[in-house]
Amino acid sequence: MQVHDLIGIGFGPSNVALAIALEEQNHGGQALSTVFLEKQPAFSWHQDMLLDNAHMQISFLKDLATLRNPSSRFTFINYLHEKGRLQDFINLKTFFPSRHEFHDYLAWAASHFEDRCAYGEEVVEVVPEVQNGQVALLRVRSRTRDGELRERLGRNLVVGVGGTPNIPEVFAPLRGSPRVFHSSRYLRSISEHAQPRRIAVIGAGQSSAELFMDLHGRYPSTRIDLIMRGHAIRPSDNSPFVNEVFNAEFVDHVYHRPDHERDAMLRSYWHANYSAPDLAIIETIFNVCYEQRVRGEERHRILRRHEVLGARDLGGSIRLELQDLDAGPEASHANQSNEYDLVVLGTGYERRQHRDLLASLAPWVGEIAVDRNYRVSTPAEFRPGIFLQGACESSHGLSDTLLSVTAVRTGEITAALSPAPLGNVPPAPLGNHGPSRRNVAYAARI
Ligand SMILES: Cc1cc2nc3c(=O)[nH]c(=O)nc-3n(C[C@H](O)[C@H](O)[C@H](O)COP(=O)(O)OP(=O)(O)OC[C@H]3O[C@@H](n4cnc5c(N)ncnc54)[C@H](O)[C@@H]3O)c2cc1C
């Protein structure tokens, strides 16, 4: 069996950017044998949320390459140039392309690496290859769409699998119901419903706000409740000083803080990324609700400070038991029970798939800890390098799950694979940038 220098799991923006960095930094002309395994049948970036009117929440300059190598041919600007739209894009006068256009850019970039991506293969397990008491290689097992199991051997692994839909416990029994679905399945699921009368959207982040507006435009007479725990839909703070937390240099700052300081920092900036839609869409939602009041047709409701206590499938509808968190327990309206034709979950993502995939390596890896270059800390007798993309928010900061540092991070990972990645991977560096005890402890949550 061929031994690959590098196996990438997932071929989303993170690993596409890595493919670009590997090509451009290319280890002094020594081409690595690389393969990326992607479970989707073709490149696709959050396809079920490619809503009309949805725009990027990040500048196009934070594309797959610019911040690492502005002269790369894989920049968004070069994409526009090759597509013949550069001047027209300039006339748009925006830093924030539509998500449709950015998807097209990402797919264009990915298309240059078809020869090293196996689409339609889901990685199910990574197991150690032990030789003479050492873990020499990693065996990566994947399943094709036809159910066939495949195996590959690699000297290095980069896990870039993104998030997994977060389904709150209360909705767990309704998994599989066509009437309850997560935003990650939105477009394919909503197309199955012709004219729902009443819809609940759960959550108050960017996705929920976009879902609310999309549903409002899609169904002119449907009633929509946006159900949220918070007091108000709060905007993301993208003012320039706050935005510095998404700068590449800020990763150093976050990574080298003591645990308690890093924790506090993540908490204090949490709203810069989570549960915080753009101000423009909040204003649009407010305007829609206001106009409905003017016309005396209050179809939609923003149910703030409401908790979903229970959810039952009644066959033809879903019943939600709601608690008004601001009403005292004695208040007659503290609990209400509403029926909906559809419930759409804008409840975000969790990032733990890498732990499941690497579970067989636990005797060597223990609690996963990463060094500054995203390399998982392993003992000397474990030779392969394992790198994580997008799973290091707790150690590297809020930018980790976004596109903000992708270009720079892949340059760092590519450099960390040098100078001796091929067949003789040194143990995880424990020098200045190595995982201190502090980070090992902290990394329990990675
Ligand atoms: C609707 C939406 C809009 C967003 N907009 C922005 C934005 O404007 N700006 C921003 O900075 N961030 C945005 N984000 C955040 C998002 O995380 C990043 O844009 C980006 O997708 C991260 O890239 P990734 O490659 O790390 O993860 P992903 O894009 O999630 O890619 C992971 C890939 O791995 C594949 N995969 C997963 N498990 C396996 C497996 N076991 N085997 C094989 N393949 C697997 C998946 O199919 C997927 O293709 C958005 C997220 C969402 C959901």
PDBQT file of the ligand as one rigid body, heavy atoms in Angstrom, charges set to zero:
ROOT
HETATM    1  C1  LIG A 501     -23.803  29.226   7.043  1.00  0.00    +0.000 C 
HETATM    2  C2  LIG A 501     -22.399  29.548   7.476  1.00  0.00    +0.000 A 
HETATM    3  C3  LIG A 501     -21.814  30.719   7.053  1.00  0.00    +0.000 A 
HETATM    4  C4  LIG A 501     -20.523  31.044   7.453  1.00  0.00    +0.000 A 
HETATM    5  N1  LIG A 501     -20.002  32.220   7.037  1.00  0.00    +0.000 NA
HETATM    6  C5  LIG A 501     -18.760  32.540   7.423  1.00  0.00    +0.000 A 
HETATM    7  C6  LIG A 501     -18.190  33.800   7.034  1.00  0.00    +0.000 A 
HETATM    8  O1  LIG A 501     -18.822  34.611   6.352  1.00  0.00    +0.000 OA
HETATM    9  N2  LIG A 501     -16.923  34.077   7.442  1.00  0.00    +0.000 N 
HETATM   10  C7  LIG A 501     -16.213  33.201   8.203  1.00  0.00    +0.000 A 
HETATM   11  O2  LIG A 501     -15.061  33.492   8.519  1.00  0.00    +0.000 OA
HETATM   12  N3  LIG A 501     -16.743  32.022   8.597  1.00  0.00    +0.000 NA
HETATM   13  C8  LIG A 501     -17.980  31.678   8.234  1.00  0.00    +0.000 A 
HETATM   14  N4  LIG A 501     -18.500  30.494   8.654  1.00  0.00    +0.000 N 
HETATM   15  C9  LIG A 501     -17.676  29.596   9.529  1.00  0.00    +0.000 C 
HETATM   16  C10 LIG A 501     -17.102  28.362   8.808  1.00  0.00    +0.000 C 
HETATM   17  O3  LIG A 501     -16.674  27.498   9.801  1.00  0.00    +0.000 OA
HETATM   18  C11 LIG A 501     -15.935  28.666   7.908  1.00  0.00    +0.000 C 
HETATM   19  O4  LIG A 501     -16.363  29.538   6.905  1.00  0.00    +0.000 OA
HETATM   20  C12 LIG A 501     -15.368  27.456   7.137  1.00  0.00    +0.000 C 
HETATM   21  O5  LIG A 501     -16.414  26.662   6.635  1.00  0.00    +0.000 OA
HETATM   22  C13 LIG A 501     -14.400  26.621   7.927  1.00  0.00    +0.000 C 
HETATM   23  O6  LIG A 501     -13.804  25.715   7.022  1.00  0.00    +0.000 OA
HETATM   24  P1  LIG A 501     -13.381  24.217   7.438  1.00  0.00    +0.000 P 
HETATM   25  O7  LIG A 501     -12.761  23.627   6.242  1.00  0.00    +0.000 OA
HETATM   26  O8  LIG A 501     -12.580  24.273   8.682  1.00  0.00    +0.000 OA
HETATM   27  O9  LIG A 501     -14.750  23.516   7.831  1.00  0.00    +0.000 OA
HETATM   28  P2  LIG A 501     -15.957  23.118   6.887  1.00  0.00    +0.000 P 
HETATM   29  O10 LIG A 501     -16.267  24.196   5.934  1.00  0.00    +0.000 OA
HETATM   30  O11 LIG A 501     -17.059  22.668   7.779  1.00  0.00    +0.000 OA
HETATM   31  O12 LIG A 501     -15.404  21.884   6.049  1.00  0.00    +0.000 OA
HETATM   32  C14 LIG A 501     -15.186  20.627   6.623  1.00  0.00    +0.000 C 
HETATM   33  C15 LIG A 501     -15.279  19.592   5.532  1.00  0.00    +0.000 C 
HETATM   34  O13 LIG A 501     -14.976  18.323   6.083  1.00  0.00    +0.000 OA
HETATM   35  C16 LIG A 501     -15.891  17.358   5.563  1.00  0.00    +0.000 C 
HETATM   36  N5  LIG A 501     -15.963  16.254   6.541  1.00  0.00    +0.000 N 
HETATM   37  C17 LIG A 501     -16.474  16.300   7.787  1.00  0.00    +0.000 A 
HETATM   38  N6  LIG A 501     -16.323  15.118   8.403  1.00  0.00    +0.000 NA
HETATM   39  C18 LIG A 501     -15.700  14.307   7.511  1.00  0.00    +0.000 A 
HETATM   40  C19 LIG A 501     -15.267  12.944   7.560  1.00  0.00    +0.000 A 
HETATM   41  N7  LIG A 501     -15.422  12.200   8.658  1.00  0.00    +0.000 N 
HETATM   42  N8  LIG A 501     -14.660  12.427   6.471  1.00  0.00    +0.000 NA
HETATM   43  C20 LIG A 501     -14.481  13.172   5.337  1.00  0.00    +0.000 A 
HETATM   44  N9  LIG A 501     -14.892  14.470   5.242  1.00  0.00    +0.000 NA
HETATM   45  C21 LIG A 501     -15.464  15.023   6.320  1.00  0.00    +0.000 A 
HETATM   46  C22 LIG A 501     -17.188  18.133   5.401  1.00  0.00    +0.000 C 
HETATM   47  O14 LIG A 501     -18.043  17.519   4.461  1.00  0.00    +0.000 OA
HETATM   48  C23 LIG A 501     -16.673  19.500   4.936  1.00  0.00    +0.000 C 
HETATM   49  O15 LIG A 501     -16.591  19.588   3.542  1.00  0.00    +0.000 OA
HETATM   50  C24 LIG A 501     -19.792  30.155   8.279  1.00  0.00    +0.000 A 
HETATM   51  C25 LIG A 501     -20.384  28.975   8.716  1.00  0.00    +0.000 A 
HETATM   52  C26 LIG A 501     -21.680  28.676   8.327  1.00  0.00    +0.000 A 
HETATM   53  C27 LIG A 501     -22.306  27.410   8.832  1.00  0.00    +0.000 C 
ENDROOT
TORSDOF 0
